[in-house]
């Protein structure tokens, strides 16, 4: 049961991340399409976009797991590798799926930059969250130590202050 709960937690985090990436990609795609007079999105493209973003979220979780500690250099190397693979995956599937047929070449680049910026934004948010959690835990530890020292001093003094 413990493994199932752990996997479900891992899966929910991936779904949340992939949905966020998908929302960015789909929004950019719809805005670009709207600028060129398109009012509909192909359902197959929607499915392809979601699957690509799910794969990116899994890739990120495997390469740059926020629950693991990496050296700054190791993190940057892993992040760059993750970004390159993510963009290559999006480029490959978008060409194969014909996402930008009839649109200028720059439209694909906007989507690719959107993918990179959303990945970087997530990494920054995770990093800030980790720093905040660490600071909060350190403050709690200091408070705990301080309270224990006061209690021990109380006991040593016979309970009188």
C-alpha positions, -999 to 999 in steps of 0.1 A, spaced: 0 0 0 29 23 9 43 19 -27 9 27 -42 5 59 -22 41 69 -31 35 63 -68 1 81 -67 18 111 -50 46 110 -77 19 108 -104 -1 137 -91 29 159 -91 37 149 -127 1 155 -137 1 190 -121 34 199 -138 24 185 -172 -9 203 -170 9 236 -162 32 231 -192 2 221 -214 -17 252 -204 12 275 -214 17 256 -247 -19 255 -256 -25 292 -247 4 303 -269 -8 280 -297 -43 294 -295 -32 330 -294 -10 325 -324 -38 307 -342 -62 334 -333 -38 361 -347 -39 342 -380 -77 339 -380 -80 304 -367 -109 298 -343 -105 260 -338 -78 236 -325 -74 201 -338 -82 176 -311 -53 154 -323 -29 183 -317 -44 188 -282 -37 151 -274 -2 153 -288 5 185 -268 -6 169 -236 14 137 -241 45 157 -250 41 178 -218 35 147 -197 67 133 -211 85 165 -203 72 164 -167 84 128 -163 117 137 -178 121 166 -154 112 145 -124 138 118 -135 166 142 -143 160 172 -120 141 157 -91 133 186 -67 135 161 -37 171 154 -44 201 176 -36 224 183 -65 256 204 -66 250 237 -84 271 225 -114 253 191 -115 219 208 -113 228 232 -142 241 203 -164 210 182 -157 187 212 -163 203 220 -196 201 184 -207 164 183 -197 157 215 -216 175 203 -247 156 170 -247 123 188 -240 127 212 -268 138 185 -292 108 164 -282 84 193 -288 101 202 -322 100 165 -333 63 160 -324 52 194 -337 68 187 -371 55 151 -371 20 163 -360 19 193 -384 11 217 -356 23 248 -376 12 239 -411 2 271 -429 18 294 -402 51 313 -404 82 297 -391 85 320 -361 53 306 -346 70 273 -337 98 293 -321 74 311 -299 60 278 -286 95 264 -281 106 295 -261 73 292 -241 83 256 -232 118 267 -221 105 297 -201 78 276 -183 105 249 -174 128 276 -161 100 293 -141 91 260 -125 127 254 -115 130 289 -100 97 283 -81 109 249 -68 143 264 -58 127 293 -40 103 269 -22 131 247 -11 150 277 3 119 289 21 113 254 35 149 251 46 148 285 63 115 276 80 129 243 93 160 260 106 139 285 125 118 258 139 149 239 150 163 270 167 130 276 185 129 240 196 165 241 209 158 274 227 127 261 243 146 229 254 174 249 269 149 270 289 132 238 302 165 222 311 176 254 329 143 254 347 148 218 359 184 225 370 172 255 390 145 235 407 117 248 386 119 284 398 127 313 375 
